[in-house]
Amino acid sequence: MTYDFDEIIDRRKSESVKWQRYGPDVLPLWVADMDFVCPEPVLLALQERVAHGVFGYPEVMPRLKEVVIQRLERLYNWHVEPEELVFMPGVVRGFHLACHAVVYPSEAVLVQTPIYSPILRAAKTTGILHQEVALTQNTDGSYKLDTGLFKRAFNHQTRLFILCNPHNPVGKVYCQDDLEKMAEVCLRQKVIICSDEIHAELLYSGQRHIPIAALDPEIAQHTITLIAPSKTFNIAGLDCSLAVIQNPDLRKEYLTARKGLMSGVTVLGLTAALAAYQDGDDWLQQVLQYLESNRNYLYEFVKNELDGVMMANPEGTYLAWLDCRRAGEDVSTNPYKFFLEHARVAVNDGLDYGNNGAGFVRLNFACPRSTLISALHAMSFALQEG
């Protein structure tokens, strides 16, 4: 079927945190979920399961494991066994659990900034040490890995490296060479990799996602890979994700750490995941085309209409990283506050992603084009008036 992503769905009358955090006059382009209806096969599967009327404790369906394994093989030529899949309610829980499982309080987790705020705070949340290394910004606003900086960031306390690929908030999709260099350092330093790959299927033309664990069996033995249908198919509120852990000893540590702290996935989360992975690809291809069109429109608008603001086209995700440091002192000091107060547009504060996010905001463009246009024109007018 053909989906209409221009349709305006009133989310203010739902329990959406994205649409209820701010007043009714504010356009929210912040929380990373889409303002689109999810795939029809997911809706039908949920309706059928609800009609059953009984919602007891579920087991993960063997068919769901089969579908995930087939998908990883088809997309990445990555062979995974059923016992290597660990289902859980959310990727954020997944990397926090990795911290609990493999890092002692006197040891550290390393992250690359600017980085998704729960990853940035993972050390503090779990009572371990925090280390960070900055990505290097190119003149066009995009980011790159500085291998020398990355190597020097490790010391005897570093026990876990949390990779975000595609990288939230800057939209970078790491190439094979970058992944190999990072993996080589981690292996040499005996550091476990926890790779958040929740946006892996949200890529634009010319991009290819490579799971870091799929590079080499030795790397796989030192990696926890986190994936989910939640961002891909816009079912984040149903809380279904999974870890791929191919090292049995590492998997045992991970499973032991979750005991008493983390439940399994709900029956509706499992139902939605199976329907999405099994029958949602038609919707996914259509939404990717729409998102890429939105991304391109946003890029041209920023370049031509938002004076002093710069962005690089994200290679993946539906998140744009706007550099407002040259937009004037009133804006650059706190662009999040400026756009909220003067444009009535809610974006994410760049400082939430690390100190090198000062002067930046993150904007979610997974919305109907009319919503994006309204927000951008309000931002442009605010800059002109400011």
Summary of the structure (lengths in Angstrom):
residues: 386
radius of gyration: 20.6
end to end distance: 45.4
largest distance: 59.9
contacts: 1296
relative contact order: 0.17
helix: 45%
strand: 16%
